[in-house]
Amino acid sequence: MQRIKLKEDFFTQLQKVIAADRLLLDEPMSKHTTFRIGGPADYLILPASAREVSAVLVIAREHGLPVTILGNGSNVLVLDKGIRGLVLKFDATMGRISHTGTTVKAGAGASLGDVSRYAAAHGLTGLEFAVGIPGSIGGAVFMNAGAYDGEIGCFVAAVTAVCPDGKLKRFSHADIRFGYRDSAFQHNRCIICEVELTLAAGDDDAIGMKMTDYTTRREAKQPIEMPSAGSTFKRPPGHYAGTLIEQAGLKGFKIGGAQVSGKHAGFIVNAGGATATDVLSLIKEVQRQVHERFGVRLQPEVRIFGEE
Ligand SMILES: Cc1cc2nc3c(=O)[nH]c(=O)nc-3n(C[C@H](O)[C@H](O)[C@H](O)COP(=O)(O)OP(=O)(O)OC[C@H]3O[C@@H](n4cnc5c(N)ncnc54)[C@H](O)[C@@H]3O)c2cc1C
């Protein structure tokens, strides 16, 4: 693995836009993914504003560098040789949350749990389902994350994003074309910077009870104590991926350090020292056996970045 060679002024240009403590070189991605797996990114940048995102995109384009976007890294598998070019990671640096009436605005890096708790603290209902999903609000919109009785797309009124030409664009709910674990952002390469949500006034006790119920159910059923990227596969029409995997006898099945969780077969966990290669091999083996047994082709929900 070799870092992409750059024209001399590239770094000077980046330093003019991004503060030194938010510009990391050869940063291990295992520190930035909930799987705790992944080789180094050449350059990891923590943007603080849409203006910075736009400026970085312009510099990257000028130097022909690929740009990868990361939120909390809770739905990604980064391969063992890492990511060439720039990674823009959205975290609390760009995670301001505010509200006016029933409209909540959040920077893309705000944690979904924090947005859910912020809404609850202001008597707003709708986001209770999201309290235990460990992503950023930007990643949640990109994925149209959902659980129990809700999906983030149902509450998104608008999104402000930086598009590949470096320009800021406002997307309405209709523009985003939410589908099952799908949104326009998976197809248009625009980078989500701010999300506007429409919630409803609710009853504090009812909101609190729902959040406690969902948290208890998650703790009982999911291997949240182990590093993972959540559900490995999308729900195939008419089935549950976890049930098919369990019925194929694969609960607890292991390749290297990657294991089909013994608690919930829909999750692949890092049982200790797993490499991305272990996880990929396990994904392929699970797909093969489930297809052989039930004729169902499981599609990964987890997104895969980097070099093998
Ligand atoms: C224990 C556990 C439980 C989970 N439970 C659920 C669940 O119940 N429901 C569910 O839907 N998911 C669940 N997940 C998966 C994951 O948390 C969600 O998909 C989450 O929305 C991903 O957000 P993220 O910020 O971590 O995104 P990342 O994993 O960092 O990125 C995911 C994708 O979004 C893109 N992306 C991220 N931020 C932006 C942005 N600002 N602009 C453009 N693109 C962006 C990335 O490029 C990548 O393709 C779970 C994961 C774990 C580990």
The ligand as a MOL file (V3000), in Angstrom:
LIG
                    3D

  0  0  0     0  0            999 V3000
M  V30 BEGIN CTAB
M  V30 COUNTS 53 58 0 0 0
M  V30 BEGIN ATOM
M  V30 1 C -24.8630 -2.2420 16.9970 0
M  V30 2 C -25.4400 -1.6350 15.7450 0
M  V30 3 C -26.8170 -1.5370 15.6080 0
M  V30 4 C -27.3780 -0.9760 14.4620 0
M  V30 5 N -28.7350 -0.8970 14.3590 0
M  V30 6 C -29.2810 -0.3640 13.2540 0
M  V30 7 C -30.7130 -0.2670 13.1250 0
M  V30 8 O -31.4620 -0.6310 14.0110 0
M  V30 9 N -31.2180 0.2740 11.9860 0
M  V30 10 C -30.4030 0.7120 10.9700 0
M  V30 11 O -30.9220 1.1910 9.9500 0
M  V30 12 N -29.0470 0.6330 11.0680 0
M  V30 13 C -28.4800 0.1130 12.1760 0
M  V30 14 N -27.1120 0.0370 12.2760 0
M  V30 15 C -26.2650 0.4940 11.1360 0
M  V30 16 C -25.8290 1.9660 11.2130 0
M  V30 17 O -25.7840 2.4400 12.5410 0
M  V30 18 C -26.7470 2.8740 10.3740 0
M  V30 19 O -26.7630 2.4850 9.0200 0
M  V30 20 C -26.3120 4.3370 10.4680 0
M  V30 21 O -27.3020 5.1430 9.9010 0
M  V30 22 C -24.9820 4.6100 9.7580 0
M  V30 23 O -24.5710 5.9180 10.1060 0
M  V30 24 P -23.0190 6.2990 10.1890 0
M  V30 25 O -22.9200 7.7310 10.5090 0
M  V30 26 O -22.2960 5.3700 11.0840 0
M  V30 27 O -22.5990 6.0590 8.6830 0
M  V30 28 P -21.2680 5.3670 8.1420 0
M  V30 29 O -21.2700 3.9280 8.5240 0
M  V30 30 O -20.0760 6.1760 8.4930 0
M  V30 31 O -21.5180 5.4790 6.5800 0
M  V30 32 C -22.5630 4.7360 5.9710 0
M  V30 33 C -22.7340 5.2590 4.5410 0
M  V30 34 O -23.2310 6.5940 4.6110 0
M  V30 35 C -22.3760 7.4950 3.8860 0
M  V30 36 N -22.3740 8.7520 4.6210 0
M  V30 37 C -22.1660 8.9320 5.9530 0
M  V30 38 N -22.2890 10.2360 6.2750 0
M  V30 39 C -22.5670 10.8940 5.1140 0
M  V30 40 C -22.7890 12.2680 4.7900 0
M  V30 41 N -22.7430 13.2350 5.7080 0
M  V30 42 N -23.0390 12.5670 3.4850 0
M  V30 43 C -23.0930 11.5950 2.5200 0
M  V30 44 N -22.8780 10.2970 2.7780 0
M  V30 45 C -22.6260 9.9490 4.0560 0
M  V30 46 C -21.0120 6.8110 3.8580 0
M  V30 47 O -20.2620 7.2190 2.7350 0
M  V30 48 C -21.4080 5.3290 3.7720 0
M  V30 49 O -21.6360 4.9540 2.4290 0
M  V30 50 C -26.5250 -0.5100 13.4140 0
M  V30 51 C -25.1390 -0.5930 13.5730 0
M  V30 52 C -24.5940 -1.1390 14.7250 0
M  V30 53 C -23.0960 -1.2040 14.8660 0
M  V30 END ATOM
M  V30 BEGIN BOND
M  V30 1 1 1 2
M  V30 2 1 2 3
M  V30 3 2 2 52
M  V30 4 2 3 4
M  V30 5 1 4 5
M  V30 6 1 4 50
M  V30 7 2 5 6
M  V30 8 1 6 7
M  V30 9 1 6 13
M  V30 10 2 7 8
M  V30 11 1 7 9
M  V30 12 1 9 10
M  V30 13 2 10 11
M  V30 14 1 10 12
M  V30 15 2 12 13
M  V30 16 1 13 14
M  V30 17 1 14 15
M  V30 18 1 14 50
M  V30 19 1 15 16
M  V30 20 1 16 17
M  V30 21 1 16 18
M  V30 22 1 18 19
M  V30 23 1 18 20
M  V30 24 1 20 21
M  V30 25 1 20 22
M  V30 26 1 22 23
M  V30 27 1 23 24
M  V30 28 2 24 25
M  V30 29 1 24 26
M  V30 30 1 24 27
M  V30 31 1 27 28
M  V30 32 2 28 29
M  V30 33 1 28 30
M  V30 34 1 28 31
M  V30 35 1 31 32
M  V30 36 1 32 33
M  V30 37 1 33 34
M  V30 38 1 33 48
M  V30 39 1 34 35
M  V30 40 1 35 36
M  V30 41 1 35 46
M  V30 42 1 36 37
M  V30 43 1 36 45
M  V30 44 2 37 38
M  V30 45 1 38 39
M  V30 46 1 39 40
M  V30 47 2 39 45
M  V30 48 1 40 41
M  V30 49 2 40 42
M  V30 50 1 42 43
M  V30 51 2 43 44
M  V30 52 1 44 45
M  V30 53 1 46 47
M  V30 54 1 46 48
M  V30 55 1 48 49
M  V30 56 2 50 51
M  V30 57 1 51 52
M  V30 58 1 52 53
M  V30 END BOND
M  V30 END CTAB
M  END
